[in-house]
Amino acid sequence: MLENIVPLWLYLQLTIVLFSFLYIIVTEKNKILKQIKSNKSLYVLLSIIIIVGFGIRIINIVHSEYIVVDNSDYILKGTIISETGRFLHGYTNAPLFASIISLFIKTVNYNPSLGSILSVMFGTLSILLAFIFVRLFLKNNIVAILTAIILCFSNLHYDASVNGGPLGLSVFFIFLTLVLLEYIVITKKKNYVILLGIISGLSAQIYYVELILVIPIILYIILNKIKIKYVIIFLGIIFVSVIPFSLYQYSEPHPPLVHKYYKPSGLNKIACFWFKDKCRFLTINKIESEFPAINSHESRFYSYFSYLFLGEGRGYSERKIIDGKVLAPITIFWNNAEIDNNVYKLYFLLSLFGLFHLRLHMKKFLLMFITFLSFFIVYGSYKWQIFIYMMQIESIVVIPLVAYGTYMIARRFPKNINLIFIIIITIILISPFFTQNHIRDYSDYSMFNKNNKQTILDWWSNPFCGVPLTEIEPYCKLIANKIKES
């Protein structure tokens, strides 16, 4: 029964979120229009950035024959929800992304690339939300537009946006959470903590790590002198949001995976409490044997720091070709320990400068710093290197701080020079996207590449549809037959 309740419960919450934000937009319509009219050139530029961001992402939607196993799982789960109303757990994935896929699956004729299509949509919308968040948070148009530009051409955010998994959705929901949080603080409309709780609960059902955002949110609410009863309401709504999936994952036996596992330590014990299957990860030796292109540092915390801010490992492994066919995009997603990119040292210096100036606004300083620290500690305590997940930290915290730091330095120059300085620094910051040929590298995997011949029917006709679990086979046959009949 719980497998039927989980998707329905998520649908209800998504509906509440959608209509709540439509209500906020309608009620704030006059303020929004006034802001746009008084800054027409800014919003024209923002529109161009969003169109460009969408364009460079949509051309590299991953073709079905290159969808990796983890992302195939979401397509299958979404299809099963669409066909039967059941969320089939049985693997390591949380339900929200699969539930969203289920809402669209039939509109694209069961196209396995739907996960990547949705990632492009949410990745593009994240550029808009990043602008809105920074605009509300720092009340500075230049910093907001700089954030949008840098995020548009961020290597990691681009990876997340074309990847068929929920990475793009995760950043979208985190930004949505922060936008609403700042809106509550500005307007003092405290009852919106109910909506904040729903969004936070939904976020925690994308992966699970998003739940760590609760810590800086509670701190920010308290620092802004919002009564403790609203914190209790916020936490209560999160609990109500996640309880069906929490109960379901503990009530169902899950098939064992094939590798050796270790239990995470420290803060990652949260994973074992909230998300049962996340207690089981590949050992570091197994990862190193299969994916050698990872950061070579043994120290996990330093390894993650050096990747984010020193550019170590910030390159991409060469594409591998077997039998004339390029391997799946995982060869791009895993980063090369032997390649460095010094541009990210500039990220570090500018983000430090931004954080230094943010200290004058202590509440905002603590929100950004604790958010960074919370995510960094959780990810940094893993024993295997998952650098694409650093995209969350870079998108949410580092890039806004880099934009703020750039602006604060530019203010020190004469009026005619500061704009030139900002343009030069921005070009340097986004240069890795162009020097590492992202669009070209991903084009081999694109749904629009004419060399990729596999049809949708071919994909579903595979006995396991890309996921080696025997309970999947009947659903693969079911959809293959439906496609044949259509």
C-alpha positions in Angstrom: 0.0 0.0 0.0 2.8 2.4 0.8 4.2 2.0 -2.7 1.0 3.6 -4.0 0.8 6.3 -1.3 4.4 7.6 -1.9 3.9 9.0 -5.5 0.4 10.3 -4.7 1.7 12.1 -1.6 4.5 13.7 -3.7 2.0 14.7 -6.4 -0.1 16.5 -3.8 2.9 18.4 -2.4 4.1 19.4 -5.9 0.7 20.7 -6.6 0.7 22.8 -3.4 4.1 24.2 -4.3 3.1 25.1 -7.8 -0.1 26.9 -6.9 1.6 28.6 -3.9 4.2 30.1 -6.1 1.7 31.1 -8.6 -0.2 32.8 -5.8 2.9 34.6 -4.6 3.7 35.8 -8.2 0.1 37.1 -8.6 0.1 38.9 -5.3 3.6 40.4 -5.9 2.8 41.2 -9.6 2.9 45.0 -9.3 6.3 44.9 -7.5 7.7 42.5 -10.0 6.5 44.6 -13.0 7.9 47.7 -11.4 11.2 46.1 -10.9 11.3 44.9 -14.5 10.3 48.3 -16.0 12.9 50.1 -14.0 15.7 47.7 -15.1 14.7 46.8 -18.6 18.2 46.3 -19.9 19.1 44.1 -17.0 16.1 41.8 -17.6 16.7 41.7 -21.4 20.3 40.6 -20.5 18.9 38.0 -18.1 16.5 36.7 -20.8 19.5 36.3 -23.2 21.5 34.4 -20.6 18.6 32.0 -19.9 18.0 31.4 -23.6 21.7 30.8 -24.2 21.8 28.5 -21.1 18.8 26.5 -22.4 20.2 26.4 -25.9 23.7 25.0 -25.0 22.1 22.4 -22.8 19.2 21.2 -24.9 21.4 20.4 -27.9 23.2 17.7 -25.8 20.2 15.8 -24.3 21.7 12.4 -23.7 20.5 9.8 -26.3 18.9 6.7 -24.9 21.7 4.3 -25.8 24.1 6.3 -23.6 21.9 6.6 -20.5 23.9 5.1 -17.6 22.4 2.5 -15.3 21.6 4.8 -12.4 19.7 7.2 -14.6 17.9 4.4 -16.4 16.5 3.4 -13.0 14.7 6.8 -12.7 13.1 6.3 -16.2 11.9 2.8 -15.2 10.6 3.9 -11.8 8.8 6.8 -13.4 7.3 4.6 -16.0 6.1 2.1 -13.4 4.5 4.9 -11.4 2.8 6.1 -14.6 1.5 2.6 -15.5 0.6 1.2 -12.1 0.7 4.0 -9.6 3.4 2.2 -7.6 6.8 3.5 -6.7 9.0 0.4 -6.9 12.0 1.0 -4.6 14.3 -2.0 -5.0 17.4 0.1 -5.7 19.1 3.1 -4.1 17.0 6.0 -5.4 14.6 8.4 -3.7 11.2 8.9 -5.3 10.8 12.6 -6.3 12.6 12.6 -9.6 10.9 9.3 -10.7 7.5 10.8 -9.7 8.1 13.9 -11.8 9.2 11.7 -14.7 5.9 9.8 -14.4 3.9 13.0 -15.0 5.6 13.4 -18.4 6.5 9.9 -19.6 3.5 9.4 -21.9 3.8 12.8 -23.5 7.2 11.8 -25.0 6.2 8.3 -26.1 8.2 6.6 -23.3 11.4 8.3 -24.5 14.3 7.1 -22.1 15.9 10.5 -22.7 13.1 12.2 -20.6 15.4 12.3 -17.5 17.9 14.3 -19.5 15.2 16.5 -21.0 13.8 17.3 -17.5 17.3 18.0 -16.2 17.8 20.5 -19.0 14.6 22.2 -18.0 15.4 22.3 -14.3 19.0 23.3 -14.9 17.9 26.2 -17.0 15.3 27.3 -14.4 18.1 27.2 -11.8 19.9 30.0 -13.6 16.7 32.1 -13.2 16.3 31.1 -9.5 20.0 31.9 -8.8 19.4 35.4 -10.1 16.3 35.8 -8.0 17.9 34.5 -4.9 21.0 36.8 -5.2 18.8 39.7 -6.1 16.7 39.2 -3.0 19.6 38.2 -0.7 22.1 41.0 -1.6 19.7 43.5 -3.3 22.3 44.0 -6.0 21.5 43.7 -9.7 25.1 43.4 -10.9 25.9 40.6 -8.5 22.7 38.8 -9.5 23.4 39.0 -13.2 27.0 38.0 -12.7 25.8 34.9 -10.8 23.5 34.0 -13.6 26.3 34.3 -16.2 28.8 32.2 -14.3 26.2 29.6 -13.4 25.1 29.4 -17.1 28.7 28.5 -18.1 29.7 26.4 -15.1 31.2 23.1 -16.1 29.7 21.2 -13.2 26.2 22.8 -13.5 26.3 22.0 -17.2 27.1 18.3 -16.5 24.2 18.2 -14.0 21.9 19.8 -16.5 22.4 17.3 -19.3 22.8 14.3 -17.1 19.7 12.2 -17.0 19.7 12.0 -13.2 18.2 14.4 -10.6 21.3 16.6 -10.1 19.7 19.5 -11.9 16.5 19.0 -9.9 18.4 19.0 -6.7 20.0 22.5 -7.3 16.6 23.8 -8.6 14.9 22.8 -5.3 17.7 24.1 -3.1 17.5 27.5 -4.9 13.7 27.4 -4.6 14.1 26.8 -0.9 16.5 29.7 -0.4 14.3 32.1 -2.5 11.3 31.3 -0.4 13.4 31.6 2.8 14.6 35.1 1.9 11.1 36.0 0.8 9.8 35.1 4.3 12.5 37.1 6.0 11.9 40.2 3.8 8.1 40.2 3.9 7.7 38.7 7.4 5.0 36.4 6.1 5.8 33.7 8.6 3.0 31.3 7.6 5.0 30.5 4.5 7.2 28.3 6.7 4.6 25.7 5.9 5.4 25.9 2.2 9.1 26.1 3.2 8.8 22.8 5.0 7.1 21.1 2.1 9.8 22.2 -0.3 12.5 21.1 2.1 10.8 17.7 2.5 10.5 17.3 -1.3 14.2 18.2 -1.6 15.2 15.5 0.8 13.5 13.0 -1.5 15.7 13.8 -4.5 18.8 12.3 -3.1 18.9 12.7 0.7 21.8 15.1 1.4 19.5 18.1 0.7 18.1 17.5 4.2 21.3 19.0 5.6 20.0 22.4 4.5 17.7 22.3 7.4 20.6 23.3 9.7 21.4 26.7 8.1 17.6 27.4 7.5 16.8 27.0 11.2 19.7 29.2 12.2 18.7 31.9 9.7 15.1 31.8 10.9 16.1 32.2 14.5 18.6 35.0 13.7 15.9 36.9 12.0 13.8 36.8 15.2 11.1 34.6 13.8 9.4 32.8 16.8 10.5 29.3 17.7 7.0 28.0 17.0 7.6 28.5 13.3 10.7 26.5 13.5 8.7 23.7 15.1 6.0 24.0 12.4 8.8 23.9 9.7 10.3 20.7 11.1 6.9 19.2 11.6 6.0 19.7 7.9 9.2 18.2 6.8 8.5 15.1 8.9 5.0 14.8 7.4 6.4 15.2 3.9 9.0 12.4 4.2 7.1 10.0 6.4 5.5 7.8 3.7 8.8 7.2 1.9 10.6 6.7 5.2 8.2 4.0 6.3 8.1 2.4 2.8 11.9 2.0 2.5 12.0 0.2 5.9 9.0 -2.0 5.2 10.2 -3.5 2.0 13.1 -6.0 1.6 15.5 -4.7 -1.1 17.6 -6.9 -3.3 21.2 -6.9 -2.3 23.7 -5.1 -4.6 26.7 -7.0 -6.0 29.7 -5.2 -4.4 31.3 -5.0 -1.0 30.1 -2.1 1.1 31.1 0.0 4.1 29.0 2.0 6.5 29.6 5.7 6.4 31.0 7.4 9.5 30.5 10.7 11.2 27.7 12.9 9.9 27.0 10.4 7.1 25.3 8.2 9.7 22.4 10.5 8.9 22.2 8.6 5.6 21.6 5.3 7.4 18.8 6.8 9.5 17.0 8.6 6.7 17.9 6.7 3.6 18.4 3.0 4.3 20.2 2.0 1.1 22.7 4.8 1.3 24.3 2.9 4.1 25.9 0.8 1.4 28.5 2.2 -0.9 31.2 0.8 -3.1 34.6 0.5 -1.4 37.3 2.9 -2.4 39.3 0.1 -3.9 36.5 -0.9 -6.2 35.9 2.7 -7.3 39.6 3.2 -8.0 39.8 0.0 -10.1 36.8 1.0 -12.3 37.2 4.8 -12.4 40.9 5.7 -12.2 40.2 9.3 -13.3 39.6 10.7 -9.9 41.4 13.1 -7.6 44.6 11.4 -6.4 44.7 12.9 -2.9 44.1 10.4 -0.1 42.8 13.0 2.3 39.1 13.4 1.6 38.5 16.9 2.9 41.6 18.3 1.2 40.8 16.4 -1.9 37.4 18.0 -2.2 38.8 21.4 -1.3 41.6 21.2 -3.8 39.1 20.1 -6.5 36.7 23.0 -5.8 39.2 25.8 -5.2 42.7 24.8 -6.5 41.6 23.3 -9.8 43.2 19.9 -9.1 41.4 17.2 -11.0 39.3 19.9 -12.8 39.7 18.2 -16.2 37.8 15.5 -18.1 39.0 12.0 -18.9 39.5 11.3 -22.6 36.5 9.7 -24.3 36.9 5.9 -24.7 35.9 4.1 -27.9 35.0 0.4 -28.0 34.0 -1.3 -31.2 33.7 2.1 -32.9 31.3 3.4 -30.2 32.0 6.1 -27.7 31.2 5.0 -24.1 28.5 6.5 -22.0 28.8 10.1 -20.6 30.2 8.7 -17.4 33.6 9.0 -19.1 33.0 12.8 -19.1 31.4 13.0 -15.7 34.4 11.4 -13.9 37.2 13.9 -13.6 40.8 13.4 -14.3 43.2 13.6 -11.4 46.1 14.5 -13.7 44.6 17.6 -15.2 44.5 20.9 -13.3 42.7 24.2 -14.1 44.1 27.2 -12.3 41.1 29.3 -13.1 39.4 27.8 -10.0 42.1 29.4 -7.8 40.5 32.7 -8.8 37.2 31.3 -7.7 38.7 30.7 -4.3 40.2 34.2 -3.9 37.0 35.9 -5.1 34.7 33.8 -2.9 36.9 34.6 0.1 36.7 38.3 -0.7 32.9 38.0 -1.1 32.6 36.2 2.2 34.8 38.8 3.9 32.5 41.6 2.8 29.4 39.6 3.7 30.6 39.6 7.3 29.1 43.1 7.6 25.7 41.3 7.2 26.3 38.6 9.8 23.0 36.8 9.3 23.6 36.4 5.6 27.2 35.5 6.2 26.2 32.7 8.5 23.5 31.3 6.1 26.1 31.1 3.3 28.9 29.8 5.4 26.9 27.2 7.3 25.3 26.0 4.1 28.7 25.6 2.5 30.2 23.9 5.6 27.2 21.5 6.0 27.3 20.2 2.5 31.1 20.1 2.4 31.4 18.1 5.6 28.8 15.6 4.5 30.3 15.1 1.0 33.9 15.4 2.2 33.4 12.4 4.6 32.7 10.0 1.8 35.4 7.5 1.1 34.9 7.7 -2.6 35.2 10.7 -4.9 31.9 12.0 -6.3 33.1 15.4 -7.6 30.0 16.0 -9.8 28.1 16.4 -6.6 30.4 19.4 -5.7 28.1 21.1 -8.3 25.6 21.7 -5.5 28.2 23.6 -3.3 29.6 25.5 -6.3 26.2 26.5 -7.7 24.5 27.5 -4.4 27.3 29.1 -2.4 30.6 29.5 -4.3 29.3 31.2 -7.5 27.2 33.8 -5.7 30.2 34.6 -3.5 32.5 34.8 -6.5 30.1 37.2 -8.1 29.9 39.3 -4.9 33.6 39.3 -4.5 34.1 40.4 -8.1 31.7 43.3 -7.6 33.2 44.4 -4.3 36.7 44.5 -5.9 35.4 46.4 -8.9 33.9 49.1 -6.6 37.5 50.1 -5.7 38.3 51.1 -9.3 37.3 54.4 -10.9 33.9 54.4 -12.5 35.0 54.0 -16.1 37.3 51.1 -15.3 35.2 48.9 -12.9 32.9 47.7 -15.7 35.9 46.7 -17.8 37.3 44.8 -14.8 34.1 42.9 -14.2 33.9 41.9 -17.9 37.5 40.7 -17.9 37.1 38.7 -14.7 33.8 37.2 -15.9 35.5 36.1 -19.2 38.3 34.4 -17.2 35.8 32.7 -14.8 33.7 31.2 -17.6 36.7 30.3 -19.8 36.9 26.6 -18.6 33.6 25.9 -20.3 35.0 26.9 -23.7 38.5 25.7 -23.3 37.3 22.2 -22.4 34.9 22.0 -25.3 31.9 20.9 -23.4 29.4 21.2 -26.2 31.6 19.3 -28.6 32.5 16.6 -26.1 28.9 15.9 -25.2 27.6 16.0 -28.7 28.7 12.4 -29.3 26.0 11.4 -26.8 23.3 13.8 -28.0 19.8 12.7 -28.9 20.3 15.0 -31.9 23.4 13.3 -33.2 22.5 11.4 -36.4 25.1 8.7 -35.7 23.1 7.5 -32.7 20.6 5.0 -34.3 19.0 3.2 -31.3 15.3 3.7 -31.3 13.0 4.0 -28.3 11.6 0.6 -29.1 15.2 -0.8 -29.1 15.8 0.5 -25.6 12.6 -0.9 -24.2 13.1 -4.2 -26.0 16.2 -4.9 -23.9 15.2 -7.4 -21.3 16.3 -5.2 -18.4 16.0 -1.7 -20.1 19.5 -0.8 -18.9 19.0 -1.9 -15.3 20.2 -5.4 -14.4 17.3 -6.3 -12.0 15.1 -9.2 -12.8 11.9 -7.6 -11.4 12.3 -4.9 -14.1 11.9 -7.3 -17.0 8.1 -7.5 -17.1 7.8 -3.7 -17.3 10.3 -3.5 -20.1 8.2 -6.0 -22.1 5.0 -4.2 -21.3 6.2 -0.8 -22.6 7.9 -2.4 -25.6 4.5 -4.0 -26.6 2.7 -0.7 -26.1 5.2 1.1 -28.4 4.8 -1.6 -31.0 1.0 -1.3 -30.9 1.0 2.5 -31.1 
